[in-house]
Amino acid sequence: MNHQTDLTRYEEILREAPSEEPARQYYFIDALKQIISSQGQERGGQAPSCCVVTFGCQMNARDSEKILGTLKAAGYRETDREEDADFVLFNTCTIRENANEHLYGRLGHLKHCKKEHPERIIAICGCMMQEADEVEKVQEKYPYVDLIFGTHNLYSLAELLFRLFMKRQDEHNKKARERRVVELLPEAERIVEELPNARKYPFKQGVNISFGCNNFCTYCIVPYVRGRERSRRSEDILSEIRGLAADGVLEVMLLGQNVNSYGNDDPSEMSFPELLRQVCRIDGIQRVRFMTSHPKDLSEELIRVMAEEPKICRHLHLPMQSGSSRILKAMNRRYTREGYLELVEKIRRAIPDISLTTDIIVGFPGETEEDFQDTLSVVEQCRFDAAFTFIYSKRTGTPAAKMEDQVPEDVVKERFDRLLKLVDRIAREESGRDRGKTLPVLVEEQQPETGLLTGRLSNNILVHFPGPAELVGKILPVKLVESRGFYYIGQMV
């Protein structure tokens, strides 16, 4: 069949596509199956391969599972080697400048691969592609990128890919730019449910409960690239989790930029604590986690539910960002140093065995040594099990990027080193408090180098212990024999 005949057929498929979602995307998945199948026949029966590379947070990881699910449903086979893949997709993060530079390094590496195999498809999606400057840079400096889309239309991958194949059939579109498909939406128009999903683990799963963020912390680009907060319907969330439980999933993690504000955008919806209670009622689900909690929205009701429900894991990630009330105000965090400490005290009083982790930014504009000392003192008082520490990264488009009094780089690095030493010391002191106990561990994998099984306690601490690979995916009693700082060596009971 010649190119023009194929093009006519593609145009007909495009015209007849249903308008409703997700039926529209399943329609294009079926159309892609024919294209992918014919490509496989041309290469002796081996299906084309795809590689999805994920940068960033758990939300991005969850998005990548959906992306990979669509590609597999269309007939691609998965590979983890981007250099060899017929379709390479980068799901980007833009929370810090180095995330952007990491992407450009990977794109540069693929330039030679694309030159050798021009039919290879290179695609970019996600948060970074919601920034106009970055999109323009990709279009100008990386003309071999074929497909660009953002966070608000991730669900339409099947349709966008079909349109790309359609453009490739048009013999009049010889230039790479003309053959490229770019579709970016300024804001989210809908939440599309029930699309294919390729789960990484059969025994645990992340579940989105909301998308976007309304907080507008002055250092953060997320509300601009993820959009305003949108809660999923609780009945859809609970139905998804029931399906996961029926499929053997033991642990779910509820995901949102700020899970505590779930339902605030919809007065008819239940609160986040009530949603947690409903999830805990689902038979088969044995562990419930959630990420991330904003301190300003963490209610006493949530603390009570966490204390009362044994299925809720004894781990809470509670980003502090700074221990200085003055800097917290400049960050637009809407709580104070004293308020954060009081909240931590309430949590520890209600749930004595809770493991607390946090995020801390060093070098926010205007931070003085006194402000930094306030941060160190909060770390001393809260005694976090782990803290994810970051040097402030100026993000174009955020209010903090325009603030005066940017802290000199050498000062920031010296403070960062001091914080890191304190965090590590406290974490090592706290990490061994369960040594000698026998606790349930969800086995997640077997280490290929040592043969040891690796699993997590309810409080999210890792445990390594000997055992056969058949135990992966099970919850087992393990005696914590030895503490190694940030993990335990255990013995199965």
C-alpha positions in Angstrom: 0.0 0.0 0.0 1.5 3.4 -0.9 1.9 6.4 1.4 -1.0 8.3 0.0 -3.4 5.4 0.5 -2.2 5.0 4.1 -2.7 8.8 4.6 -6.3 8.6 3.3 -7.0 5.8 5.7 -5.5 7.6 8.6 -7.6 10.7 7.8 -10.7 8.6 7.8 -9.8 7.1 11.2 -9.3 10.6 12.6 -12.6 11.8 11.3 -14.6 8.9 12.8 -13.1 9.0 16.3 -15.6 9.3 19.1 -15.6 12.6 21.1 -16.1 11.1 24.6 -13.2 10.0 26.8 -11.9 7.5 27.5 -13.6 5.8 24.5 -11.7 8.2 22.2 -8.3 7.0 23.5 -9.3 3.3 23.3 -10.3 4.0 19.7 -6.9 5.3 18.9 -5.2 2.5 20.8 -7.0 0.0 18.5 -5.8 2.1 15.4 -2.3 2.1 16.7 -2.4 -1.7 17.2 -2.6 -2.1 13.4 0.3 0.2 12.8 2.5 -1.3 15.5 1.6 -4.8 14.3 2.6 -4.1 10.7 5.9 -2.7 11.9 6.5 -5.9 13.8 5.7 -8.0 10.7 8.3 -6.0 8.7 11.0 -6.9 11.2 10.2 -10.6 11.3 7.5 -10.7 14.0 9.3 -8.8 16.8 7.2 -5.9 18.1 8.7 -2.4 18.3 10.1 -1.5 21.7 9.4 1.4 24.0 11.3 3.0 26.9 9.6 5.4 29.4 12.2 7.4 31.4 10.7 9.1 34.5 12.2 12.1 36.3 10.8 13.4 39.6 8.2 12.6 42.1 5.7 9.7 42.8 3.1 11.6 40.8 5.3 11.4 37.8 6.0 7.7 38.4 2.3 7.1 38.6 1.8 9.0 35.3 4.5 6.9 33.7 2.6 3.7 34.6 -0.4 5.0 32.7 1.8 6.1 29.7 3.4 2.7 29.6 0.0 1.0 29.9 -1.2 2.8 26.8 2.0 1.9 24.8 1.8 -1.7 25.8 -1.9 -1.8 24.9 -1.0 -0.4 21.5 1.4 -3.3 21.0 4.8 -2.0 22.1 7.1 -4.2 24.2 8.9 -2.6 27.1 12.7 -2.2 27.3 14.9 -0.3 29.8 17.5 0.6 27.2 16.6 4.0 25.7 19.5 3.8 23.2 17.9 0.7 21.6 14.2 1.6 21.9 12.0 2.4 18.9 10.0 4.8 21.0 11.6 6.8 23.8 9.5 9.0 26.1 10.9 11.3 28.8 8.3 12.2 31.5 9.9 15.3 32.9 10.2 17.1 36.2 11.0 20.8 36.5 11.1 21.4 40.3 14.8 22.3 40.0 17.1 23.5 37.3 19.3 20.4 37.4 16.3 18.3 36.4 16.0 20.3 33.2 19.8 19.9 32.5 19.5 16.2 33.1 16.9 15.9 30.3 19.0 17.9 27.9 22.0 15.7 28.5 19.9 12.6 27.7 18.5 14.2 24.6 22.0 15.1 23.4 23.0 11.4 23.9 20.2 10.3 21.7 21.1 12.6 18.8 23.5 10.0 17.3 20.9 7.2 17.8 18.3 9.2 16.0 20.6 9.9 13.2 21.3 6.2 12.7 17.6 5.3 13.0 15.5 8.3 11.8 12.2 6.3 12.3 12.9 6.1 16.0 10.4 8.3 17.9 11.5 10.6 20.7 8.8 12.1 22.9 8.8 14.5 25.9 5.9 15.1 28.2 5.3 16.2 31.8 5.9 19.3 34.0 8.8 20.7 32.1 6.8 20.9 28.9 4.3 23.2 30.6 7.0 25.9 30.6 6.9 27.9 27.3 10.6 28.8 27.4 11.6 25.1 27.8 9.3 24.0 24.9 10.8 26.7 22.7 14.3 25.6 23.6 13.5 21.9 22.7 11.9 22.9 19.4 14.9 25.1 18.4 17.9 23.0 19.7 16.5 19.5 19.4 14.7 19.3 16.1 14.8 15.4 16.2 12.2 15.4 19.1 9.0 14.1 17.5 6.3 14.5 20.1 5.8 17.1 22.8 2.9 17.3 25.3 2.3 18.4 28.8 0.8 17.4 32.1 -2.8 18.4 31.3 -3.2 16.0 28.3 -1.2 13.0 29.3 -4.3 10.9 28.8 -4.3 11.7 25.0 -1.0 9.9 24.2 -2.7 7.4 21.9 -4.3 10.1 19.8 -1.1 12.2 19.7 1.0 9.2 18.6 -1.6 8.3 15.9 -1.4 11.8 14.6 2.4 11.6 14.5 2.2 8.4 12.4 -0.3 10.1 10.2 2.1 13.1 9.6 4.9 10.7 8.7 2.7 9.2 5.9 2.2 12.7 4.4 4.9 12.9 1.7 4.5 16.6 1.6 5.8 16.9 5.2 9.5 16.3 4.6 10.9 18.7 7.3 11.3 17.4 10.8 9.5 20.4 12.3 6.5 19.9 10.1 6.4 16.2 11.0 6.5 17.0 14.8 3.4 16.9 16.9 3.2 19.5 19.7 0.1 19.8 21.9 0.1 21.8 25.1 -3.0 22.8 27.1 -2.8 25.9 29.3 -4.9 24.2 32.0 -6.5 20.8 32.8 -9.9 20.4 31.1 -10.8 17.0 32.6 -9.8 14.0 34.6 -9.9 11.0 32.4 -10.3 7.7 34.3 -10.0 4.0 33.3 -7.1 4.1 30.8 -4.6 1.2 30.6 -2.1 1.0 33.3 1.2 -0.9 33.6 1.8 -1.5 37.3 5.5 -1.8 38.4 4.6 -4.0 41.3 1.8 -6.5 41.6 1.6 -6.1 45.4 1.6 -2.3 45.9 0.3 0.6 43.9 0.1 4.4 43.9 -3.4 5.9 43.5 -4.0 9.5 42.5 -6.6 11.2 44.7 -6.0 14.7 43.4 -4.0 16.7 40.8 -2.5 20.1 40.9 -1.9 22.5 43.8 -3.5 25.7 45.2 -0.7 26.7 47.7 1.6 28.8 45.5 4.7 28.5 47.7 6.9 31.3 46.4 9.8 28.9 45.4 7.6 26.3 43.7 6.7 25.9 40.0 4.2 23.1 40.6 1.0 25.1 40.5 2.0 26.7 37.2 2.8 23.4 35.5 0.4 21.0 37.2 -2.5 23.5 37.4 -5.0 24.2 40.2 -6.1 21.5 42.6 -8.6 19.0 41.3 -9.9 16.2 43.4 -11.0 12.9 41.9 -14.4 11.6 42.9 -14.1 9.4 46.0 -16.3 6.7 44.5 -13.8 6.4 41.6 -10.9 6.2 44.0 -12.5 3.6 46.1 -13.6 1.6 43.1 -10.0 1.6 41.8 -8.7 0.4 45.1 -11.2 -2.4 45.4 -10.1 -3.5 41.9 -6.5 -3.4 43.0 -7.3 -5.5 46.1 -9.1 -8.0 44.0 -6.0 -8.2 41.9 -3.7 -9.0 44.9 -2.5 -5.6 45.9 -1.7 -5.4 49.6 -0.5 -1.8 49.9 -1.7 1.4 48.3 -0.2 4.9 48.5 -2.7 7.8 48.0 -1.0 10.5 46.0 -1.5 14.2 45.7 0.5 17.4 45.8 -1.3 18.1 49.0 -3.4 15.1 50.1 -4.7 16.9 53.2 -6.8 19.3 51.2 -8.5 16.6 49.2 -12.1 17.5 48.6 -11.7 21.2 49.3 -12.5 22.0 45.7 -15.8 20.0 45.9 -18.2 20.6 48.8 -20.0 17.4 48.0 -16.9 15.3 48.6 -15.7 13.6 51.8 -12.7 14.9 53.7 -9.3 13.3 53.4 -9.5 11.6 56.9 -12.9 10.1 55.9 -11.4 8.9 52.6 -8.6 7.2 54.5 -11.2 5.4 56.8 -13.1 4.2 53.7 -9.9 2.9 52.1 -9.0 1.0 55.3 -12.4 -0.7 55.2 -11.5 -2.4 51.8 -10.9 -6.1 52.3 -7.5 -7.3 51.0 -5.7 -3.9 51.5 -3.4 -4.4 54.4 -1.3 -1.2 54.3 -2.3 2.4 53.5 0.2 5.2 52.9 -0.1 8.7 51.6 2.1 11.5 50.2 2.4 14.5 50.6 1.0 16.3 53.6 1.0 20.1 53.9 1.4 21.1 57.6 -1.1 23.9 57.3 -3.9 21.4 56.4 -3.1 18.5 58.7 -6.1 18.4 60.9 -6.7 16.8 64.4 -9.2 14.6 62.7 -6.5 13.2 60.4 -4.2 12.6 63.4 -7.1 10.7 65.2 -7.7 8.5 62.1 -4.0 7.7 61.8 -3.9 6.7 65.4 -7.1 4.6 65.3 -6.7 2.8 62.0 -4.0 0.0 62.2 -3.8 -0.3 58.4 -2.4 3.2 58.1 1.4 3.0 58.0 3.4 4.5 60.8 5.1 7.0 58.6 4.3 10.6 57.9 6.2 12.9 55.4 5.7 16.4 56.7 7.7 19.0 54.7 9.1 21.7 57.0 11.1 23.6 54.4 12.5 26.0 57.0 12.6 26.4 60.8 12.4 30.2 60.6 9.0 31.8 60.8 10.3 34.8 58.9 11.5 32.6 56.0 8.3 30.5 56.1 6.3 33.7 55.6 8.4 34.6 52.7 7.9 31.1 51.3 4.1 31.5 51.7 3.9 28.3 53.7 1.2 29.7 56.0 2.4 28.2 59.2 5.0 29.3 61.7 8.0 27.6 63.4 5.9 27.3 66.6 2.9 25.9 64.7 5.0 23.2 63.1 6.6 22.2 66.4 3.2 22.1 68.1 1.8 19.9 65.2 4.7 17.5 65.6 4.1 17.2 69.3 0.4 16.4 68.7 1.3 13.7 66.2 3.9 12.1 68.4 1.6 12.2 71.4 -1.2 10.4 69.5 1.1 8.0 67.6 4.2 7.4 69.6 5.7 4.9 67.1 5.3 7.3 64.1 8.3 7.8 61.8 8.6 11.4 60.7 10.4 12.6 57.6 10.6 16.0 56.1 11.9 18.3 53.3 14.2 21.3 54.1 15.4 24.0 51.7 18.7 25.8 52.5 19.6 29.2 51.1 16.1 30.7 50.4 16.5 34.4 49.4 17.1 36.5 52.5 18.0 33.6 54.8 20.4 34.8 57.5 22.6 32.7 59.8 20.0 33.3 62.5 17.2 31.9 60.2 19.4 28.9 59.5 20.1 28.3 63.2 16.3 28.2 63.7 16.2 25.4 61.1 18.9 23.5 62.9 17.1 23.8 66.2 13.8 22.5 64.8 15.7 19.5 63.4 17.2 18.9 66.8 13.7 19.1 68.5 11.8 17.0 65.9 14.5 14.3 65.4 13.4 13.3 62.0 14.1 9.7 60.8 15.1 11.2 57.5 15.2 14.6 55.9 15.4 15.4 52.2 17.6 18.4 52.1 17.9 20.8 49.1 19.9 23.8 48.1 17.5 26.5 47.0 17.1 26.4 43.2 15.9 29.6 41.5 13.0 28.7 39.2 12.1 31.2 36.6 8.4 32.1 36.8 8.2 31.9 40.6 8.0 34.9 42.9 11.2 33.8 44.8 13.2 34.0 41.6 12.7 37.8 41.6 13.5 38.3 45.3 16.4 40.3 46.4 19.1 39.1 48.9 19.9 35.9 47.0 22.3 34.0 49.4 25.8 33.6 48.0 26.6 30.1 46.8 29.5 29.5 49.1 27.4 30.4 52.1 24.6 28.1 51.0 26.9 25.2 50.5 28.6 25.6 53.9 25.1 25.7 55.6 23.9 22.7 53.6 26.9 20.7 54.8 26.2 21.6 58.4 22.5 20.6 58.0 23.4 17.3 56.3 25.7 16.3 59.2 23.1 17.1 61.8 20.3 15.2 59.9 22.5 12.2 59.3 23.6 12.1 63.0 20.0 12.2 64.3 18.7 9.8 61.7 21.4 7.2 62.7 20.6 7.7 66.4 16.9 7.2 65.8 17.0 4.4 63.2 18.0 1.6 65.7 15.2 2.1 68.1 13.3 -1.0 66.9 16.4 -3.3 67.0 15.5 -6.7 68.6 11.8 -6.4 67.7 9.9 -8.7 65.4 7.8 -6.6 63.0 5.9 -7.2 59.7 7.8 -6.5 56.5 6.4 -6.2 53.0 9.0 -7.9 50.8 9.6 -5.8 47.7 12.5 -7.4 45.8 15.5 -9.7 45.9 18.9 -8.0 45.5 20.7 -9.6 42.6 24.2 -8.8 44.1 23.6 -10.4 47.5 20.5 -12.5 47.1 19.1 -10.8 50.2 15.4 -9.9 50.3 14.6 -6.3 50.7 11.3 -5.0 52.3 9.8 -2.1 54.2 8.5 -1.8 57.7 5.2 0.1 58.3 7.4 3.1 59.2 9.1 2.9 55.7 12.5 1.8 57.0 14.2 -0.8 54.8 15.1 -4.3 56.0 17.4 -6.7 54.3 17.3 -10.4 55.2 18.0 -13.8 53.7 15.1 -15.7 52.0 13.9 -17.2 48.7 12.6 -15.0 45.9 9.2 -16.6 46.1 8.5 -14.4 49.2 8.6 -11.2 47.2 5.2 -9.5 47.5 4.3 -11.1 50.9 4.1 -9.5 54.4 6.3 -11.5 56.8 7.4 -11.3 60.4 11.1 -10.4 60.5 13.3 -10.0 63.6 15.4 -6.8 63.4 18.8 -8.2 64.3 21.2 -5.3 63.5 20.8 -1.6 62.7 23.0 -0.3 59.9 22.1 3.4 60.2 19.4 3.7 57.7 18.3 0.1 57.4 18.2 -3.1 59.3 19.7 -6.5 58.8 16.9 -9.0 59.8 16.1 -12.6 60.2 12.8 -14.1 59.1 10.8 -15.6 62.0 
